[in-house]
Amino acid sequence: MLARRSLALLRAGATRVRCSQSSVGAVRHHGGPHVDKDAPTVSITFVQPDDSLKEVQARVGESLLQVAHQNDIDLEGACEGVCACSTCHLILPKELYDTLEEPSEDEEDMLDMAFGLTDTSRLGCQITVTENMEGIRLQMPKATRNFYVGKCSCCLAAPHSRFERG
């Protein structure tokens, strides 16, 4: 219902459509699932590009990209966690990689563009923290490739609002 109303407003010439908390219950953000602050946590260590270690508490149910952003870890996520880039590329330990579902075709397509691709590479936006990740170490690649720099992520044109008329 809300999506149809927003689309109608856009077609009528609106330049922006805002969601209000009263009309949708809660504001949703790109970047992964909403997880309560009191969700159980596990300890995860990020091996950063300079080989320094950063151990963090990760809430079960969040994406690894969310965990990185909440803990000031420089894992870009240029597409805001919608599996449309490879800037949240992580290298997982084989024992973790083998427990996960196979990557989707979309994720595999994005991984093809990742810098330093390995047999256990995955996108942080596509991996949800589980209790069996306690104590795991995740390797960040030494660099990333961001094809969206200076371009709109919705159509790869010069930056603009998706909701501009014309």
N, C-alpha and C positions, 0 to 999 in steps of 0.2 A: 504494500500500500504506500509506504513512505517513498520507495524508489519510484513508483509511478508518478506520485505528486511532484517529486524533485525533477523528474524528466519533463513533466508538463511545464514546470516553471522555467526550465532551461530553454525549452522550445519557444516559450512565450517571450524570451528575451532577457531573463535573469542572468546576471553575470556570476552569481554565487548562490549556492544553496547550502544553508547551514542546518545541521541536525541539532535539535534542542533536546535536552535531557528528558523533558516531560513527554516528548512525542516518541522517543525510541527506548526509553528506560535507562540507558547508559550510553555514553559516548564511546564509540569503538575507534581504535587507532590502527593504522597499518603497523606491521612489524611483528605480529604474532598474537597468540591467544592471550586473553585476559586471565590472570591467575591471582587469586586472593593473596594478600600480604601475609596471611598466617599459614600458607601452604608449607608442607614439609620441605626442607632444604637438604642439598648434598654439597659436598666440597668438590670443586672442580678447579684444576690448574690450567691456565692458559700459558703456553710457551710462546712468548711474543717474538716478533721478527728479529729483535736484537738478542734473542736467547734468554732474556730475563724471564723470570717466572712470576705470575700473579695468581695467587690462590683466592678463590671467591666462593661465596655461598650462593648456590643457584636454587631457585624455587622449582620444585617438580611441576611440570606442565608448561613451563616457559620454553621458548626457542633459545638455542644457544646464542643467536644474535641478540635477543633481548637481554640475556644475561651479560653479554659483553658490554652492551650500551649502558646498562644500569651500574656497571662497575668500572666505567671509564677506561675500557679496553678499546683500542683503536681498530675495531673491526667495522669497516665502513657501512655496508648494507645500503648502497646507493639507491636501490629500488624500494627501500623501506620494508623489506622482508616479504616481497610478493613473488619471489623466484623469477626475477626478470633481469638479473645481472649475476656476476660471479664474485662480487667484492666482499662477501662474507664467507669465502672459501676457507675451510678448515681441514686439517689432516688429522684423521682419527687413528687411535691405536687399533690394530687389526682385531683385537678381542672385542672392542666395542663395535667396530664396523660390521663384523660378522653377525651381531645380534639385531641389527636394524633391518627394517624393510628395505627392499631394493629401491634405489632412487627412481623417481618418476622420469618419464621421457623429457619433460620440461627441465627438470633439474640436470639431467645428463647433458642436455643442449647447452645449458648455462655453464656447466663444469668444463665443457669443451673449450671455453674461452678463458678459463682460470689460469693464472700464472702458477707454475710449479705443481701441476696436476700429478697426483699419485694414485695408486690402486685403492687407497683408503680415503680419498678426498670426498667431502660432502659440503653442502652449503649450510651454514649455521642457521639460516632462516627456516630450513626444512627439518631440523633435528630438534625434537622435544626432549627436555630433560626428564629422565626417569630415575627412580631410586637406585637402579643398578649402575648408575654413573658415578657413584661415590668414589672419590679419590682418583678419578680419571685425569689424564693429561691430554690436552688438545694442542696441536702444533699449528701456529699461524704461519702462513707462507711469508717469505721475505719481501714480497711485493704483491700488488694487486693490479688488475687491469680494469679501468673504469671507462667504458665506452660512452657513458652519459655525460661526461664533463662538458659543460657549456651547451648541452642540448637538452631538450625536453624529453623526459622518459616516456611520455605517452606516444610520441610520434617521431622522435629524433630530429625535429626541426629546431630552429632557434627557440630559446626559452619563451614560453607564453603560458597563459592560463588556459586550461582545458575548457573552461566555460566562457571564453570570450565569444562574442558574436562576430560573425563575418566570415 
